[in-house]
Amino acid sequence: MSARQQGEMSTQVVLTNIAATFAPMSARRLLIFGGIALISGGMLFGDIFAVFVLHQNGGQTGQALLAACEAASAGNSIAVKEIFQQVGRLLEDHGTKVDAHVHMTDAGYLALLLALVQPYVALPPRRRQLLAGLFITGGLLLPIGIFLIHYVGLAYSPFAVIGWASVLADTAGALLIVVLIVEAHGLCRFLRRGAAGGELALPKDRTWERRMLMAGGTALILLGFLYGAWYAGVDLYRHEARESQILKNMLDAAAGGQGGTVVEVASYRSLAAEKAVKIAAHSHVIEFGLLAMLLSFVQPYVYLSDRWKRRWAMTLLAGSIILPVFVLLELNLGLLAGGIADVGGLLVIIALVGMLVGVLRYSGRLDASSGAME
C-alpha cells in the first residue's frame, strides 16, 4: 500500500471518528448550534444597543440629573420627585438592555461548555437531548423576559411588584438552574460510581486554527486579568473618592441655592463614562478570550476549507482585540473610537456566523451521508 493510500485511509478514520461524536439531534449538536447562535444574537443586540441607545440614554440621564439639582436649588420638591422617577426609568431601560445582552451571551458560553463535558455526563441519551433543548430554550427566553421588563412593567400582573416579563425571566432562569443541577448530577455519577459517560470524547487534533484560537484566547484572558489588576490598584479607589466628592458638592450647591451645579453634573457624567469604558474593556477582553478558547474545541465540526477556517479564526481574534482597545480610547477619541469598537464587535459576529454556517454544513453533510447509507 502506498503512502498516499495510507494517508487517505488515516484521514478517513479521523473523519469517521469525528462524525461519531456529532450524531444527529445529539445533546452536543444542539448545544453547539444553540450556543453559537445565542452568542451571535447577544453580541448583535449589544452592538445595536451601543449604537442606538447607550449614548442617548446617558445624555438624557445627565440632563435629568441637572434638572433635579436645579429643582432642588429652587426648593421644588415635587419636581425633584418626578425627575428622579424619570431617572429611575432611564436607568431601568439601560439596565435591562445591558442585562439582556449579557445573559444571552453568557447562556451561549455555558451551552458550549456543556457541549464539551457531554462525554462525562452519565445520563441516557434522550435525557441529555431533552436537557440540551431545555437549556437553549431557557437561554433564549431569559434575555427576552429581561428585555421586556421595562416595556411591560406591572400591566395586567396579579402580583404587586412583579410583572409578567419578570415572571418569564425568572421562570427561564429557574429552568437553566434545573438543567445545570441535573447535568451536575450526571457528572457526579460519572466520577463517583464509574457509570458510563455520555457521548464520545471530542476529537483530538492540532490544526492551525484550533491552536491559534486556544493561544489567542489564553493571551486575551491574561491581558484582561492584568488590566483588571492595574485598574483595581490605580483607578478604583480614586474613582470612588472622586464620585463621593462630586455628589457631596452637587448636593451642597443645590441645598444652598448656589451655582456650579452644571459643572458638577458634567464632572459626574465624565467620571461615569470613564468607569464604564474601563470596566467594559476589562470584561469584554476576558469574555472574548473565553469565547476563543471554547470555539477552538468546535473547529473539527466546522465544515469549511482550511483557508476559510483560518480566516474566521483571525477575524474573531482581530475583533476581540479591536473592540476593548477602542472602547478604552473613547475617552480620548469620542464617537470615532466608539464606531471602530462597534466594527470590532461586528467582526466577531461575522466570524461567529461564519463558523455557525460551517457547523450547519457539517451536520447537513453527516445527515445526507446517513440518509444515503440507509
C-alpha atoms as one frame of an Amber mdcrd trajectory, in Angstrom:
protein
   0.000   0.000   0.000   1.374   3.382  -0.994   1.978   6.199   1.462  -0.770
   8.207  -0.231  -3.329   5.443   0.272  -2.298   5.079   3.896  -2.718   8.804
   4.400  -6.172   8.765   2.800  -7.221   5.834   4.997  -5.923   7.606   8.090
  -7.837  10.764   7.152 -10.993   8.717   6.575 -10.658   7.116  10.012 -10.282
  10.543  11.636 -13.341  11.869   9.788 -15.360   8.802  10.806 -14.381   9.296
  14.452 -15.338  12.974  14.293 -18.703  12.099  12.733 -19.393   9.640  15.573
 -19.057  12.483  18.095 -21.649  14.647  16.316 -24.658  12.388  15.955 -27.949
  13.819  14.611 -30.044  15.557  17.274 -27.476  14.686  19.932 -27.084  16.870
  23.012 -23.681  18.064  21.805 -25.011  19.112  18.419 -27.937  21.023  19.956
 -25.681  22.760  22.474 -23.113  23.797  19.869 -25.789  25.100  17.484 -27.643
  26.909  20.235 -24.513  28.184  21.966 -23.033  29.870  18.905 -26.454  31.232
  17.914 -27.050  32.706  21.397 -23.621  34.342  21.474 -24.117  35.786  17.988
 -27.577  37.092  18.872 -26.383  38.565  22.170 -23.464  40.349  20.543 -25.626
  41.666  17.709 -28.085  43.048  20.239 -25.189  44.587  22.184 -23.870  46.300
  19.049 -27.321  47.703  18.232 -27.749  48.871  21.825 -24.347  50.592  21.816
 -25.092  52.457  18.582 -28.721  53.496  19.058 -29.409  53.541  22.819 -26.331
  53.766  25.045 -25.104  57.310  24.384 -28.599  58.746  24.008 -29.665  57.191
  27.301 -26.609  58.574  29.077 -27.284  62.071  27.731 -30.905  62.007  28.917
 -29.831  60.772  32.356 -27.344  63.640  32.688 -29.950  66.212  31.655 -32.455
  64.795  34.149 -29.881  64.890  36.933 -29.097  68.523  36.155 -32.799  69.365
  36.171 -33.195  67.636  39.550 -30.376  69.724  41.029 -31.915  72.924  39.698
 -35.320  71.959  41.086 -33.769  71.177  44.481 -31.998  74.537  44.433 -35.362
  76.221  43.782 -36.981  74.265  46.610 -39.406  72.422  44.281 -39.631  69.014
  45.960 -42.444  67.762  43.708 -40.353  68.380  40.581 -37.373  66.652  42.195
 -39.501  63.570  42.884 -40.840  63.462  39.306 -37.398  63.929  37.795 -35.887
  61.148  39.885 -38.716  58.865  38.784 -37.691  59.679  35.216 -34.060  58.919
  36.084 -35.192  55.595  37.519 -36.978  54.743  34.259 -33.896  55.661  32.230
 -31.667  53.536  34.450 -34.106  50.621  34.204 -34.158  50.961  30.416 -30.350
  50.951  30.333 -30.003  48.141  32.875 -32.482  45.730  31.306 -30.898  46.076
  27.869 -27.397  45.510  29.251 -28.642  42.519  31.241 -30.400  41.047  28.196
 -27.177  41.320  26.187 -25.041  39.799  28.945 -27.420  36.970  29.815 -27.836
  35.857  26.206 -24.095  35.726  25.526 -23.344  34.065  28.872 -26.002  31.417
  28.184 -24.210  30.753  24.895 -20.885  30.326  26.701 -22.480  27.871  29.122
 -24.051  25.943  26.233 -20.642  25.498  24.564 -19.137  24.447  27.898 -21.888
  21.873  28.416 -21.216  20.547  24.904 -17.597  19.918  25.904 -18.474  17.981
  29.082 -21.097  15.691  27.498 -18.675  12.689  27.449 -18.637  12.859  31.254
 -22.389  13.198  31.855 -23.644   9.732  32.790 -27.259  10.111  31.699 -29.343
   8.388  28.989 -29.085   9.962  25.519 -32.730  11.038  25.408 -32.451  12.759
  28.777 -29.290  14.600  27.711 -31.005  15.636  24.498 -34.014  16.922  26.470
 -31.740  18.826  28.847 -29.911  20.430  25.921 -33.181  21.564  24.354 -34.434
  22.952  27.663 -31.167  24.817  28.236 -31.257  26.512  24.832 -34.935  27.382
  25.357 -34.186  28.899  28.757 -31.142  30.725  27.379 -33.387  32.378  24.775
 -36.402  33.157  26.990 -34.345  34.631  29.856 -32.950  37.640  27.918 -36.293
  38.144  26.156 -38.030  38.372  29.530 -35.369  40.752  30.865 -35.664  42.955
  27.776 -39.449  43.218  28.156 -39.368  44.203  31.843 -39.029  47.900  31.041
 -41.848  47.874  28.483 -44.347  45.519  30.137 -43.923  46.678  33.722 -46.778
  45.628  36.037 -49.506  45.735  33.401 -52.161  43.045  33.986 -49.957  41.345
  36.565 -51.619  39.666  39.576 -48.512  40.453  41.655 -47.843  43.740  43.400
 -44.201  44.176  42.387 -43.555  41.511  39.715 -44.706  41.855  36.108 -45.256
  39.151  33.528 -41.888  39.840  31.888 -40.145  39.296  35.231 -42.107  36.065
  35.693 -40.916  34.892  32.264 -37.303  35.806  33.045 -37.407  34.167  36.485
 -39.004  31.007  35.092 -36.385  30.757  32.351 -33.616  31.322  34.895 -35.057
  28.581  37.108 -35.154  26.281  34.062 -31.457  26.901  33.434 -30.668  26.178
  37.087 -32.596  22.881  36.987 -30.767  21.806  33.811 -27.388  22.621  35.347
 -28.266  20.705  38.520 -29.243  17.602  36.514 -26.087  17.908  34.385 -24.037
  18.153  37.598 -25.805  15.015  38.849 -24.714  13.229  35.669 -21.121  14.365
  36.237 -21.229  13.082  39.819 -22.486   9.691  38.618 -19.593   9.518  36.171
 -16.998  10.474  38.802 -18.256   8.572  41.852 -19.939   5.443  40.569 -17.902
   4.798  37.472 -21.052   4.958  35.369 -20.695   5.083  31.616 -20.264   8.571
  30.225 -22.457  10.204  27.652 -21.202  10.901  24.156 -17.820  10.023  22.732
 -14.854  12.198  23.676 -14.053  15.162  21.475 -11.682  14.500  18.576  -8.078
  15.420  19.266  -6.227  17.357  16.603  -3.683  20.164  16.419  -4.879  22.145
  13.438  -3.617  25.687  12.939  -6.957  27.376  13.653  -7.507  25.329  16.799
  -4.072  26.187  18.189  -4.456  29.842  17.206  -7.827  30.200  18.935  -6.559
  28.482  22.082  -3.378  30.561  22.235  -5.153  33.788  21.326  -7.906  33.171
  23.860  -5.383  32.476  26.605  -3.492  35.665  25.777  -6.707  37.723  25.806
  -7.731  36.390  29.221  -4.267  37.101  30.602  -4.393  40.669  29.250  -7.832
  41.143  30.752  -6.708  39.984  34.181  -3.589  42.162  34.066  -5.597  45.215
  33.073  -8.187  44.475  35.770  -5.450  44.266  38.396  -3.986  47.555  37.160
  -7.398  49.259  37.238  -8.104  47.991  40.768  -4.734  49.190  42.011  -4.570
  52.558  40.241  -8.066  53.852  39.447 -10.709  52.075  41.519 -10.306  53.841
  44.873  -9.574  57.168  43.182 -12.835  56.872  41.261 -14.810  56.054  44.419
 -13.389  59.039  46.295 -13.990  61.346  43.339 -17.579  60.136  42.959 -18.344
  60.772  46.629 -16.863  64.257  46.441 -18.794  65.187  43.289 -22.108  64.042
  44.775 -21.371  65.940  48.004 -20.575  69.120  46.074 -23.688  68.679  43.945
 -25.980  68.313  46.964 -24.337  71.166  48.853 -24.700  73.503  45.883 -28.333
  72.536  45.345 -29.209  72.868  49.041 -27.525  76.274  49.315 -29.106  77.625
  46.145 -25.671  78.244  44.673 -24.441  77.914  41.111 -21.880  75.485  39.804
 -24.280  72.546  39.543 -23.740  72.260  35.793 -20.011  71.792  36.338 -20.580
  69.085  38.940 -23.073  67.202  36.760 -20.636  67.347  33.859 -17.887  66.018
  36.138 -20.140  63.208  37.305 -21.001  62.226  33.715 -17.314  62.271  32.792
 -16.446  60.047  35.750 -19.276  57.633  34.965 -18.100  57.381  31.358 -14.513
  56.737  32.455 -15.570  53.979  34.838 -17.890  52.423  32.247 -15.341  52.187
  29.436 -12.601  50.774  31.663 -14.842  48.137  33.208 -16.305  47.280  29.782
 -12.836  46.885  28.235 -11.755  44.643  31.123 -14.820  42.391  30.930 -15.009
  42.192  27.129 -11.406  41.134  26.584 -11.816  38.296  29.111 -15.145  37.218
  27.587 -13.675  37.157  24.089 -10.724  35.140  25.341 -13.057  32.574  26.851
 -15.079  32.519  23.633 -11.979  31.874  21.514 -10.905  29.004  23.775 -14.358
  27.395  23.660 -14.559  27.757  19.871 -11.169  26.072  19.488 -12.829  22.786
  20.533 -15.608  23.245  17.963 -13.298  23.567  14.939 -13.465  19.866  13.930
 -17.171  20.396  13.247 -16.704  23.488  11.058 -17.065  22.108   7.526 -15.113
  24.749   5.639 -11.829  24.818   3.786  -8.697  25.332   5.864  -8.292  28.789
   4.364 -11.748  29.928   5.498 -11.407  28.345   8.925  -8.193  30.293   9.414
  -9.813  33.482   8.154 -12.681  33.185  10.627 -10.285  32.456  13.481  -8.184
  35.519  12.669 -11.289  37.666  12.159 -12.611  36.676  15.574  -9.296  37.381
  17.311  -8.904  40.703  15.474 -12.363  41.850  16.528 -11.707  40.603  20.067
  -8.760  42.969  20.467 -10.158  45.903  18.433 -13.340  46.224  20.488 -11.849
  46.562  24.012  -8.911  48.707  22.851 -11.144  51.257  21.130 -13.683  51.156
  23.962 -10.831  52.435  26.140  -9.948  55.090  23.554 -13.493  56.511  23.593
 -12.404  58.871  26.378  -9.863  60.490  24.038 -11.322  59.984  20.569 -15.033
  60.121  21.338 -17.518  58.722  18.840 -14.781  57.825  16.347 -13.358  55.262
  18.771 -16.880  54.094  19.598 -17.591  53.464  15.922 -14.367  51.482  15.484
 -15.214  49.468  18.620 -18.597  48.639  17.098 -16.810  47.479  13.937 -14.677
  45.202  16.122 -17.826  43.718  17.617 -19.230  43.261  14.122 -16.090  41.340
  13.106 -16.635  38.933  15.995 -20.285  38.472  14.978 -19.301  37.808  11.348
 -16.724  35.219  12.446 -19.296  33.518  14.680 -21.861  33.384  11.889 -19.214
  32.007   9.502 -18.338  29.236  11.964 -22.023  28.505  12.568 -22.548  28.127
   8.826 -19.633  25.681   8.763 -21.159  23.663  11.603 -24.520  23.588   9.823
 -22.813  22.436   6.621 -21.050  19.683   8.544 -24.252  18.452  10.168 -26.017
  18.557   6.799 -23.214  16.535   5.230 -23.421  13.935   8.003 -27.214  13.680
   7.785 -27.102  13.424   3.978 -24.481  10.666   4.171 -26.512   8.841   6.792
 -29.650   9.076   4.632 -27.801   7.802   1.589 -26.477   4.795   3.550 -29.993
   3.902   4.679
